[in-house]
Amino acid sequence: MQPERKNRHPNDSLKVAFHEAGHIIAFRLVGRVFSASIIPDSESLGRATGMVNPTRPLRERLYDSIFTCLAGQVAEEMVGETDHRGTRGDWGQARYLAEIGSLITGLSVKKILSDSLSACRSTLSKIGSTRLRQTAMHLWENGTVAY
């Protein structure tokens, strides 16, 4: 049985807000963001939904999707968070997409994930912590946002 998530510490909510802000920014860069929430449910502590640009070639859409999956952890790293237990689902999704990418490109799953993580770190660091912080605080103050 999972522990009760509704009574989490406010700092945990802020950590989730930064994590989801990473996904929000990533979706904005590669497609469209629909909504985000830091209100926990039975499956996750938070959620961001969106889609990558459907007009891009399949290989680019796969890489864009992996990018959005990894952006939550990268956002956490940018604010000094080192406990990434909440990113397992994101990594599972990224690995699944990398396996598909491996079939298409011939590259190893490890190479695709490594390159994607490096690209995500580089891109989000160029955007900067100020934009990340603004996005996270907006989500933290509102709990749920729709775009």
Buried (B, 14 or more C-beta within 10 A) or exposed (E): EEEEBEEBEEEBBBBBBBBBBBBBBBBBBBBEBBEBBBBBEEEBBBBBBBBBEEEBEEEEBBBBBBBBBBBBBBBBBBBEBEEBEBBEEBBEBBBBBBEBBBEEBEBEBEBBBEBBBEBBBEBBEEBEBEEBBEBBBBBBEEEEBEE
